[in-house]
Amino acid sequence: MHDPHEVPVTVVPDRTLRVKIIDACGMACTFCHNEGTPVTADNADRPSDAFTGTPGRSGRVSIYLATNRAGFLSQRIPADADFALALAAVRGSLPINEVHFTGGEPTLHPDLPGLVRIARRLDLAVGLTSNGENGASVLPACAEAGLDRINLSVFGTTPQELAAVQAPRLASPRLAARKLDALARTIETACRHGVKVSANIVVPDHGHVERVLRIVEEYGHDVVVRILVNLEDDGASLAAMHEVLARLGAVPELRIITAGASDQRTRYRLPDGRTLYAKSIRPVRLPHTCTGCRFNNDRDCQEGYYGVRMYRAKDGPFMIGVCIQRMDLCLPLGEFVMSQRCNEVRNFRDDEAARLTALHRAPGREPGRR
């Protein structure tokens, strides 16, 4: 097995804002963090001190809700002037060059192309993370509006594999077959309309190695595959990822570090010439905000500092968060842009970019990232 730390390194400053544009989703994956927020449909009638992450009628979960002290429900973000002003406010205080739409499932948003157009008018690149369930119907208009790329979460190649990671209410092979057909149509539509496509595959442990290998073979000829460690990894996920790479005969070519966030990945070349990325988490912390946090140890802090996220609170303001395990750190947008936390994030990004660039002496550019 080749050591990825022996390959060239490129350092890319973090300039991405993740925006949760909708909470609804047509799947109910058992490992979903839902961007740290409660499932709105299951908590709409609950006070904030009684939000629950356990499955309700939707069957969906929010795995960190029991301890992350989330204090608001997220609502759908309209494609309107308020959203444009919110994006401009973030960009004016914290340099960004890309927005990445998340959910829930972004392709269920009734005006996703409108959101893309707003971001593009602000000269921002636009990506989104999707399970592919509705992409075929909305991607043509999104591509015309300027969508740059879509990261597709792929959970299996067979209905049984997909059903195995769904809540009981949705664990139907027949339903899973329809979801897989929709994913295939999304990939075909995205490629036809010039949207860059990647397939994200989480490798929880050794028991999933064969499944991941089948996914790489199924989709890896059409899209760029990225394998990811499970956020709740105790070491088994990383070991399983290494097993997948060894079985594939993957050779590392380039290590890409996102300065100012915990994201890192290594680009591998497969024997047939295809490219594959392996993504993992660096132990990155904000120098002041993370100090003294109850999760600030090697066991409990599962995502590190991954970057800035925007939400729209139900019947409330836009909110800015820096950790899905500490949703109590979220601030209203107006408060965030005037806060020391905003300064901390901006300075941390710049300082880490300078430090890592000097350390590796090989700054470079790797378009798109997360």
C-alpha positions in Angstrom: 0.0 0.0 0.0 1.5 3.3 -1.0 1.7 6.1 1.6 -0.4 9.1 0.5 1.8 11.4 2.6 4.7 10.7 0.3 3.0 12.3 -2.7 3.0 16.0 -3.7 0.7 18.3 -1.7 -1.5 21.2 -2.9 -3.0 23.6 -0.4 -6.4 25.1 -1.2 -7.8 27.9 1.0 -11.3 27.3 2.2 -13.7 29.7 0.5 -16.9 27.7 0.6 -20.2 28.5 2.3 -22.5 25.6 2.8 -26.2 26.6 2.6 -29.0 24.4 3.9 -31.8 25.3 1.5 -34.4 22.8 2.4 -35.1 20.2 5.2 -37.4 17.8 3.2 -35.9 14.6 2.0 -37.4 11.5 0.3 -34.9 9.2 2.0 -34.4 8.3 5.6 -30.8 7.2 6.0 -29.9 5.9 9.4 -26.6 7.9 9.6 -27.9 11.3 8.5 -26.7 14.4 10.5 -29.2 16.7 8.7 -26.6 19.5 8.8 -27.1 19.5 12.6 -30.7 20.6 12.7 -33.8 18.7 13.8 -36.0 17.1 11.2 -38.5 19.9 10.8 -41.5 17.7 9.9 -41.1 15.7 13.1 -40.5 18.7 15.4 -42.7 21.5 14.1 -45.0 21.3 17.2 -42.2 20.9 19.8 -40.6 23.7 21.8 -36.8 24.0 21.2 -36.0 22.3 24.5 -37.9 19.2 23.4 -36.5 18.7 19.9 -35.8 15.0 19.2 -33.5 13.3 16.8 -35.2 10.0 17.0 -37.3 9.0 14.0 -40.8 10.4 13.9 -43.4 10.0 11.2 -40.8 10.8 8.5 -38.5 8.0 9.7 -35.6 10.4 9.4 -32.9 11.0 12.0 -30.5 13.8 13.0 -27.7 11.9 14.7 -26.2 14.7 16.7 -29.4 16.3 18.0 -29.3 14.5 21.4 -26.2 16.5 22.4 -25.7 19.4 19.9 -28.2 21.8 21.6 -29.9 22.9 18.4 -32.2 25.7 19.2 -34.1 26.3 15.9 -35.8 24.5 13.1 -34.6 25.2 9.6 -37.0 26.2 6.9 -36.9 26.3 3.1 -34.9 29.3 1.8 -36.8 31.2 -1.0 -35.0 32.4 -4.0 -35.6 36.0 -3.2 -33.9 39.3 -2.4 -33.4 38.3 1.3 -31.3 35.4 0.2 -29.3 37.5 -2.2 -28.6 40.1 0.6 -27.7 37.3 3.1 -25.1 35.9 0.6 -23.7 39.3 -0.1 -23.4 40.0 3.7 -21.4 36.8 4.2 -19.2 37.5 1.2 -18.6 41.0 2.4 -17.3 39.9 5.8 -15.9 36.5 5.1 -14.4 36.0 1.6 -16.1 33.2 -0.3 -16.0 32.1 -3.9 -18.4 29.1 -3.8 -21.8 28.2 -2.3 -22.7 24.6 -1.8 -26.4 23.8 -1.4 -27.4 21.0 1.1 -30.5 19.8 2.8 -32.4 17.6 3.3 -32.5 17.0 -0.4 -31.7 20.2 -2.5 -33.3 18.9 -5.7 -36.7 18.9 -3.9 -36.5 22.7 -3.6 -39.3 24.2 -5.8 -37.0 26.9 -7.2 -33.5 25.5 -7.1 -32.6 27.2 -10.4 -33.5 30.5 -8.9 -31.2 30.0 -6.0 -28.4 29.0 -8.5 -29.0 32.2 -10.5 -28.8 34.4 -7.4 -25.4 32.9 -6.4 -24.1 33.2 -9.9 -25.1 36.9 -10.1 -22.8 37.4 -7.1 -20.0 35.7 -9.1 -20.1 32.6 -6.9 -19.5 29.0 -8.1 -22.4 26.7 -7.2 -22.4 23.1 -6.2 -24.8 20.8 -4.3 -24.9 17.5 -2.5 -27.8 15.2 -3.5 -29.1 11.7 -3.2 -30.2 11.9 -6.9 -33.9 11.3 -6.2 -35.1 14.3 -8.2 -32.1 15.4 -10.2 -33.3 14.4 -13.7 -36.2 16.8 -13.5 -34.4 19.9 -12.2 -30.8 19.7 -13.4 -31.4 21.0 -17.0 -32.7 24.3 -15.6 -30.1 24.3 -12.9 -27.3 23.8 -15.5 -28.8 26.7 -17.6 -28.8 28.8 -14.5 -25.1 28.1 -13.9 -24.8 25.0 -11.6 -21.2 23.9 -11.7 -21.2 20.5 -10.0 -23.2 17.9 -8.1 -21.9 15.5 -5.4 -24.1 12.5 -5.4 -24.4 10.4 -2.2 -24.4 6.7 -3.3 -25.3 4.0 -0.8 -25.5 0.9 -2.9 -25.8 -0.7 -6.3 -28.8 -3.0 -5.4 -32.2 -2.2 -3.9 -31.3 -4.5 -1.0 -28.1 -2.5 -0.2 -29.9 0.9 -0.3 -32.9 -0.4 1.7 -30.4 -1.7 4.4 -29.5 1.9 5.3 -33.0 3.3 5.4 -35.4 3.6 8.3 -37.9 0.7 8.5 -40.7 2.8 6.9 -38.7 3.2 3.8 -36.7 0.0 3.8 -38.6 -1.4 0.8 -36.5 -3.0 -2.0 -39.2 -1.9 -4.4 -38.9 1.8 -3.3 -35.1 1.5 -3.3 -35.2 0.2 -6.9 -37.1 3.4 -7.9 -34.5 5.5 -6.0 -31.6 3.8 -7.8 -33.3 4.3 -11.2 -33.7 8.0 -10.3 -30.0 8.2 -9.4 -29.0 6.7 -12.8 -31.2 9.3 -14.6 -29.7 12.1 -12.5 -26.2 11.0 -13.5 -27.1 10.8 -17.1 -28.8 14.2 -17.1 -26.0 15.9 -15.3 -23.4 14.6 -17.7 -25.5 15.5 -20.7 -25.9 19.1 -19.5 -22.3 19.7 -18.6 -22.6 19.5 -14.8 -19.6 17.9 -13.2 -20.6 14.8 -11.2 -18.9 13.0 -8.4 -20.2 10.0 -6.4 -19.6 10.1 -2.7 -19.4 6.7 -0.9 -19.0 6.4 2.8 -17.1 3.3 4.0 -18.3 2.5 7.5 -16.2 -0.6 8.2 -14.9 -3.9 6.8 -18.4 -5.3 6.3 -19.0 -2.6 3.6 -15.9 -3.1 1.5 -17.5 -5.4 -1.0 -20.4 -3.0 -1.4 -18.1 -0.1 -2.0 -16.1 -2.0 -4.6 -19.3 -2.8 -6.5 -20.3 0.9 -6.4 -16.8 1.9 -7.7 -17.2 -0.5 -10.6 -20.8 0.4 -11.3 -20.4 4.2 -11.3 -16.7 4.9 -11.6 -16.6 4.8 -15.4 -19.1 7.7 -15.7 -18.3 9.9 -12.7 -15.5 10.8 -10.3 -15.7 8.6 -7.3 -14.9 9.9 -3.8 -14.8 7.5 -0.9 -15.3 9.0 2.6 -14.7 7.9 6.2 -17.7 7.7 8.4 -17.9 10.7 10.7 -18.5 8.4 13.7 -15.3 6.5 12.9 -13.5 4.6 15.7 -10.7 3.6 13.3 -12.7 0.9 11.5 -13.8 3.2 8.8 -10.3 4.4 7.9 -9.0 0.8 7.9 -11.8 -0.2 5.6 -11.0 2.7 3.2 -7.4 1.5 3.1 -8.6 -2.0 2.3 -10.7 -0.7 -0.6 -7.8 1.2 -2.0 -5.5 -1.8 -1.7 -8.0 -4.1 -3.4 -8.4 -1.6 -6.3 -4.6 -1.3 -6.7 -4.9 2.5 -6.3 -1.8 4.6 -6.5 -1.7 8.0 -4.8 -0.9 11.0 -7.0 -1.7 14.1 -5.1 -2.8 15.1 -1.6 -5.1 18.1 -1.4 -5.5 19.9 1.9 -8.2 22.5 2.5 -6.5 25.2 4.6 -8.8 26.6 7.2 -11.1 23.6 7.4 -10.8 19.9 8.3 -11.4 18.6 4.8 -8.5 16.7 3.1 -8.4 14.2 0.3 -5.9 12.2 -1.8 -6.2 11.7 -5.5 -5.5 8.1 -6.6 -4.9 6.6 -10.0 -6.5 3.2 -10.7 -4.8 0.6 -12.9 -7.2 1.3 -15.8 -6.4 5.0 -15.7 -9.5 6.2 -13.8 -9.2 8.7 -11.0 -10.5 8.1 -7.4 -10.4 10.4 -4.4 -10.2 9.3 -0.8 -11.5 11.9 1.7 -10.8 12.1 5.4 -10.9 14.5 8.3 -8.0 16.5 9.6 -8.0 17.3 13.4 -8.6 21.0 12.8 -10.0 23.3 15.5 -10.8 27.0 15.7 -8.2 28.4 18.0 -10.6 30.2 20.4 -14.1 28.8 19.8 -13.1 25.2 20.1 -10.9 25.6 23.2 -12.7 24.3 26.2 -15.5 22.6 24.1 -16.7 19.4 25.7 -16.1 17.5 22.4 -12.6 18.8 21.9 -10.8 15.5 22.0 -9.7 12.7 19.6 -12.8 10.6 20.5 -15.8 13.0 20.4 -15.0 15.7 17.8 -16.0 13.9 14.7 -15.9 16.5 12.0 -13.4 19.0 13.4 -13.9 22.6 12.1 -15.3 21.9 8.6 -16.3 25.4 7.6 -19.2 27.9 7.8 -22.8 26.9 7.3 -25.9 29.1 6.6 -29.5 28.2 7.6 -32.8 30.0 7.7 -34.5 29.6 11.0 -38.2 28.8 10.8 -40.1 32.1 11.2 -36.7 33.7 12.0 -33.4 35.1 10.7 -30.7 33.6 8.6 -28.3 31.7 11.0 -24.6 31.0 10.7 -23.0 28.0 12.3 -19.5 26.6 12.6 -20.2 23.1 14.0 -22.9 20.5 13.5 -22.1 19.0 16.9 -22.4 22.5 18.6 -25.5 24.1 17.1 -25.6 26.3 20.2 -22.8 28.2 18.6 -25.0 29.4 15.7 -25.5 33.1 15.5 -28.0 35.3 13.6 -26.4 36.5 10.4 -26.3 40.1 11.4 -24.7 39.2 14.7 -22.2 36.8 13.1 -20.7 39.3 10.6 -20.0 41.7 13.4 -18.6 39.1 15.8 -15.2 38.0 16.9 -16.1 34.6 15.6 -16.3 35.9 12.1 -12.9 37.5 12.6 -11.6 34.2 14.0 -12.7 32.2 11.0 -11.3 34.7 8.6 -7.9 34.9 10.3 -7.7 31.2 10.8 -8.3 30.6 7.1 -5.5 33.0 6.2 -3.1 31.9 8.8 -3.5 28.2 8.0 -3.2 28.8 4.3 0.1 30.6 4.8 1.4 28.0 7.3 0.5 25.0 5.2 1.7 26.6 2.0 5.1 27.3 3.5 5.2 23.8 5.1 4.6 22.0 1.8 6.2 24.6 -0.5 3.9 23.5 -3.3 0.8 25.8 -3.4 -1.6 24.9 -6.2 -5.1 25.1 -7.3 -7.6 22.2 -7.3 -11.0 23.4 -8.6 -14.1 22.6 -6.6 -13.6 20.7 -3.4 -16.4 19.8 -1.0 
